[in-house]
């Protein structure tokens, strides 16, 4: 099957999936999409009899068809090997009357590992035909940064530069990034929010003069954010895997619809569920769960996306986002591939700070998506109640999703709550939610007390951070980000000496 990609804002130029993964973002600032999505569907009965590796091979082969079966198989075997602490990769476990999809069993204890252990493999295969070095440039609200650093560290022919908002990630997330070893990594805090970082990363990709200078040095830029289709596609796998596990548990029969509740700020994680539905997964509702930065909840309720609001710093920092980049892909499919309209909406967002899709498109969107939000106080209460009633310890993002899920009426379908991070990534806030005063205590003090209180063991890759050396302490303003990227390219790839 020929499956080409083009920008959400124009279909004038098509690229292969390998080219789309290497470029990360389209030259016009749009995101790469394929009009072939859904034309080939997976055999659900066969999927439900399989484990994670064969399901991943099916999904990736369908959505990235210019990769050979041998290339896909090699990438899957390398990405999901001993670096995950369970052969299920993303196991499903009971959560009261619902189910928990545990996405935190990878090397950095967050759901981003599922994609960011795969993306470097996909990119390494793709760059064989290009011959250029690739600098990955990524903005992070907390989890993507470490997952990208861990995935790309010391991968030949690549470098990785991560920007994070200073003071707006958890202590553990911060330490995970600034202690990352590797000759090809660069980490920098920015004075601003995640949205500031993400906006300026997009500007860096659109900077033609920078691109020309780097091209002269045989270097190209790419992204590890979910704007890169190579980040999005691997996430589709765990929706099918969760469904297969429910069938294998006897909780559902093949063909039964299932609801998924997803804590998300950037819309990428829940968009992967939409892709799964287009590939034949029987999805009832995809529930978008927001924190107090509820721009997505308001959009799904009113049809108006409005980023002109105060930014709220919450205890679920990976969702503290006001500009949900991946929503642009959803708008493309929602408008039946109307690139001109998508470009117009994105232009309105950039110039006016808002756009509206109208009642008809909103009604169409709500056929698949539901929504809700949780305050910090509600999130804390859910963490406490889930521990006391179900003896399940969840993090501050998963608790947002469970709070929203618990407010929705049951429709007679099994429901899956996506758990996006290990609770020990947010030890202080989880411990405080359980009723302990954490004032004046370090993140590691809170980690130790949380272990003692619950008997749940902290992952070694988090507890060992207390003795790790601080390797990256750069901070810059937003207008210094492009220069930091260029300097990192020179340092890592040996240019400009």
Secondary structure, 3 states (H helix, E strand, C coil): CCCCEEECCEEEEEECHHHHHHHCCCCCCCCEEECCCCCCCCCHHHHCCCCHHHHHHHHHHHHCCCCCHHHHHHHHHHHCCCCCCCCCCCCEEEECCEEEEECCCCCCCECHHHHHCCHHHHHHHHHHHCCCEEEEEEEECCHHHHHHHHHHCCCCCEEEEEEEECCCCCHHHHHHHHCCCCCCEEEEEECCCHHHHHHHHHHHHHCHHHHHHHHHCCEEEECCCCCCHHHHHHHHHHHHHHHHHHHHHCCCCCCCCEEEEEECCCCHHHHHHHHHHHCCCCEEEEEEEECCCCHHHHHHHHCEEECCCCCCCCCCHHHCCCCCCCHHHHHHHHCCCCHHHHHHHHHHHHHCCEEECCHHHHHHHHCCEEEEECCHHHHHHHHHHHHHHHCCCCCCCHHHHHHHHHHCCCCCCEEEEEECECHHHHHHHHHHHCCCCCCCCCHHHHHHHHHHHHCCCCCHHHHHHHHCCCCCCEEECHHHHHHHHHHHHHHHHCCCC
